[in-house]
Amino acid sequence: MTILVRKPGLQTTIQGWPRTGRRHLGVPASGPADPLSMALANRLVGNAAVTPALETTLTGVTLLFRVETFVSITGAIAKCTLNGKSVSQHTSIEIRPNDNLIVGSAEKGVRSYVAIEGGLSADKVLGSASTYMTAELGGHKGRALQEGDELELSDRSACSSILETPAEYRLPMLDSWSLRAGRSCETMSIGDPAGLFETKLTVASRSDRMGIKLEGKTFRTDIGGQMPSVPVFPGTIQCPQDGKLFVLSVDAGTTGGYPRVAKIARMDLHLLGQLRQGNSVTLIERSDEDAAHELREKHDYWREWLPDIADVI
């Protein structure tokens, strides 16, 4: 035994490389809901950006270590302690046998990431160790962690020094978000296409790894909110019959029968993992050309600290 899960929290899973190239077979990508935060955690313990790590949801996790190692915590703002003493996020934390690590409840944001030197050993299915709970694939027995679960490390030779995330690379956790988006396949059939953008919406209670419902202004399409099933992807924004937008996230299915009225730009997809009930969201319109240009700019910005940024966003 290497790590004992003492308190698993609301939903803690192992996430890593997504299942790419299999959507035509009906297999969602999965992977971390906020891959940039997970990459930052992995960077601090010497791991590659998508090395399997823990993703917590809202209520954190408590772990008892039976091994000497290093860990790091990023993502949602939370109070964290090691053996009862406060420890900081965004830094390498030295762990000794019988240490007790508590990642507290998210105060801002939704998901915290706990990376461990060398990465976690996990069930690899269809090329990925990421947990997809709906089909019980990957991670730890294809499910969220439970009290008493025992986790093993994959490798223990990654971390060589204590690191801290530079201030300019620490992602802010906000109450109000602006997400760059473009018009999508059925946009021209929506009653008020311009109204999709620059309108403040609110994250509803229905918000998980499948998708996020946005309340506030409602929209109507001239096809009545229904259509034959078509391909969809994380970031696709649908407009169902009730007129309330629904943003698909990492565990979303591969097809859907609601009009696709917009799409979150690739460079902002990682922000979906931190949208919290009650947060405000504004979609900022971008053309495909502008979105591609800004993605390249974002890669250039992050590459100095995360050389494998292209694997992340």
Protein Blocks (a to p, Z undefined) as FASTA:
>chain_A
ZZdcfbgojbdcddddddehilmnopafklafblmlmmmmmmmnopafklccdddehjap
adddfbdcddddehjdddddeehiacdehiacdddehiacdddddfbdjbdcdddehiaa
dddeehiabdcfknopghjhhiacdehiacddfbfclbgbdcdddfklmccddfbdcddd
dddfklmmpfblmlmgopacdddfbdcfkbccdehjddddfklopacdddddehiacddf
kopacdddfklcfbdcbdcfbdcdfklmmmmmmccghiacddddddfklmmmmmmmmmmm
mmmmmmmlmmmZZ
